[in-house]
Amino acid sequence: MSGDDEQWNDSNRAFLQAFMARSTLTLEQAKPLLAAIQTSYERKETLPEDITEADLNAHIAAANTRISPFDLEIRSSFHQTTRERVYAFVNSTSDPIIQLATVHTADEISFLKRVLDAMFETYNTHRHEVMAITSMQAVRLHKAPESGRREAQEGSTTQGSAAQGLKMVEAEKMLKTLVDEGWFEKSRKGYYTLSPRALMELRGWLIETYNDVDDEEDDDDEERPPRIKQCVACKEIVTMTEWTGDVFVGERAAPTKKPSVRRSGAGSNANTSRNTRDDRDQDSDPDEVAD
């Protein structure tokens, strides 16, 4: 125990407190933080460029030893776009959706679940593995489904409050809040995706919720590929990648509108219009992807 106490000092305490306040860190973000902490603790100047990845890993290992009895952990994962390693402060056991319920209303949590369902079910088909959602598509989910509202009205008042939904402006505010809190990321094209922190903390819940192999609605004998896919090497969840030269996962997999084709003659126009509509129905998701 004495050896453990020697490794846990004011420098480690300051780092843990700073990490908890930020929720996520990268090495570049941690360098000035650790440099300031080391300068104060050792009474001599430490520059950010003096901090190495080994220094960061040492502080994380010491912190994990202290917080593990409380079911907390600092995990790391590579950002799927920048390929930069991201470290996140996560709860390792409890339901992350329940955690969010401590700071958000029941209506907001219901909206979040509908957005996640859209990401990993509606916009995650065998042909278009988008696993992302545009602002327009997300805001359309501000109301609870009619069936849910009817069931809630037949239940208690508390149950009803969770099924009334949000106003459109409230849904837009909730999306921004989820980005600010580090759960969602928004791309330059306006797509919302789960952040590295969310993928690390929601990993177990996502797999359990969306990788249901006993889907009774599937009448065919073919086994549907799992909706939540993992890298074979690192076992991390994959929501954006390039399988082959023109097959993508993520927002680049979103279907696009096909231009209408006109031909001379009424019969030709009717047939072409019908064929184009049929092709669009097969290639597009229920909501058209915004440009």
N, C-alpha and C positions, 0 to 999 in steps of 0.2 A: 504493500500500500504506500509506503514511503516513496518508493521509486515512482509510482504513479503520480503522487502529489508533486514530486519534483518536476515532472513533465507538464503539469497543469499549473500555469502561472497566470499573472495578470495579462500577459500578452495573449494567451489562449482565451481568457475570458472576454477580453475586448474584441477579439476576432469573432467569437461566437455571437456576441451581442450585435455586432455590426452585420454579420451574415443574416441573423434572424430578422433584422430590420429591412434587409434588401430581398430576401427570399432566394435570389439567384445571383451568381457571380461567374465571371469568366476570369481567366488568368490575367488578362490585361486590366480588368477592373479591380482585381485583387491586389495587383502590384502596388499602386499608390496607397491603398488601404493598409496593407501589411507594412509598407515602408514607414508610414506615419506611426503605426503601433510599435514597431521595433525601435524607432527613433525615441519615442517616449519611454519605452520600457528599458532600453539599454543605455539611455542617456548619451547617445552619440548618433550622428546623422546617418540614416540609411536611405539611399536613393531607390526609387521604383525599379530602376534597371538592375539593382543589386538583388532583387527578389527573383527567385527561380521557381519552377514548377514543383521542385522537391520541397521548398519552403511551404508552399501552399498545401501540398499533400500532407506534410507533417502536421500542420495546424488542423486540417480536416480530420485526420486520423485521431488526433487527440480529442477533438470535439465529438466525434462519433462515439468514442469510448464513454464520454460523459452523458450524452443524450440518449444512447440506446436503451437504457432502462425505462425511458419515457415514451418508447415506441416512435422515436424521432431519428432521422438519419439524413446525412448529406450525401446525395447521390450525384452521379455525373453522367452525361450523355452528349453525343455530338449533335450540334445543330445541323439539320438536314440540308439547309441552304448554304450556310457559311462554312460548315464543317469545323467550327470552333467548338471546343469542349465547354459545356455549360454545367456548372455545379448548382444544385438546387437543394433547399431545405424542405424536406417532405415528411409527412406522417407515414410510417411504414406499415401500419396495421388497420386503423379505423377507416370506415367508408368515407372517401373524400367528398362525396356529395353531401353527406351529413355535416362535414366540416364547413362547407360553403353555406349550409343552412344557418349557421350561427351568425353570419354577417349579412345574409340576404333573406328576403321574404319568401314565403311559400310560392307565391306567384312567379317570382323571379327564378326560383329553382326549377319550377315546372317548365318555364320558358327555356332555361338552359338545357333541360333534358330533351325538349323538342328539337332544339338546335343540334344537339349531339346525335339524336336519331336521324335527323336529316343528313348530317355529315356522313354517318357510317352505315345508313340504310338507303335512304332516298337517293343520295348522290354518291353511292358507292356500289355500283352495279358491276356485273361481270365484264361489260363492255366499256364502262366509263368509271374507273376507280378514282373519283375526284377527291373524296374525303375532305372537302372544303365547301364553304358556303358563302355566297355573296351577301352584301348588306340587304339587298332587296329580298332575296330568298329568306333570309333570317327574320327580317321584320314582318314578313307575311305570316310567321308563326307566332305572332304576339298573342293571338287568341287561343284558348284551349279548344280542343276538338268538341264538336257538338255532343258526342256521346259522353265525353268526360264531364261536360257541364250538366247534362241531364242527370247523370249518376250523382254528382255532387249536390244538386238541388234536392234529390231524394234523401240525402244524408244529412249530416249535422251541418251547422253553420261553419264550423272550423274546416270541414272538408270542402265546403262550397268556396271558401276564400281561396283555396289552392287551385280552383279550377276556373276562375273567372278570367284569367289571362291578364295581359298588360295592354295599355294603350300603345300605339305605335311609337310615340315619342319616348315612352318608358322603355320599350324594347330597344330602341336606338341607344338610349343612355346605358342600358344594361350591357350591350355589346361593348361600348367604350369602357365601361367599368371592368369588364372581364379582360380587356387588353391592358388597362392600367394596372390591374392586379397580377398580371403575368400569366393568366390562364390561356388567353387567346393571343394570336399574332395576326396582324392585318397586312396583306401584301400590297404592293404598289397598284395591282390591278383590282384591289378591293375585295379579295377573298379572305375570309376568316379561317384559320386553322388552329389546331391545338399547339401550344408552345412546348418547347422541350420540358419545361417544368411540369406542365399538365400531363404530358405523355409519361413522364417518370412517376408522377403521383397517382395518375388514373390508370396505370398499366393493368393492374389486376382487375379493376372494375370494368374496363373496356373489353378485355378478353372474355370475362365471364358474361357480360351483357350482350355482346354482339357476335360472339363465335358460338352460336347455338347450333350444334351439329344435328339435333333432332328437330329440324324445322318441319312441322306437320303440313305447312302450306306448299311444300315442294312435292309435286306429284311425280316428277321424273325420278329415275333411278340414279341419275348422275349426282355425285357429291359436290355440293357447292363449295368453292374455295373459301377459306375463312375470311371474314370481312376485315378483321384485325390481323395484319400481316407483320411478321417479324423477320429481321435480318437473320440469315442462317448462321452467320459468323458471330455477331455480337448479341443476338437475341433482342435487340431493341426494336420497338414498333416503327414500322415504315409507313409514312403517310405521303411522301413525295419522293419520286425517284424516276429513273428511266430504265425500263426493263430491256428494251431493244432500241434500235435507231429511231423508231417512230411510235413506240408504245410507252406511255407515261403513266405515272401515278401522281396524283396531286392536281392542282388547278390546270396544268397543261393537258390533262386528260378530259377536261370539260368539253362536252359537245358544242359545236357551233352551228349556226343557222346555215342551211344550204340555199344557195340562190335559186329562185324559181326559174323554170325554163319555159319559154313560150314558143309554140309552133303555129304555123298557119292552119286554118281550118277549125271549125267549132269542135269536131270530134277529137282532133289532136289536142286542142287546148284542154278539153275536159279530161282526157286520159292522162295528159302530162300533169295537170293539176292534182289529180287523184294520186298518181304515182309519187309525185313529189311529197304530197302530204303523208302518204304511207311511209316513205323513207324517213321523213322527219320524225314521225311518231316512233319509229324503231330506233333511231339514232339519238333522240333527244330525251332528256329527263323531264319529269312533270313540269318543272319550272324552267323557263328559258334562262340560260346563263347570261348575265349582264356583261356588256363589253367593258 
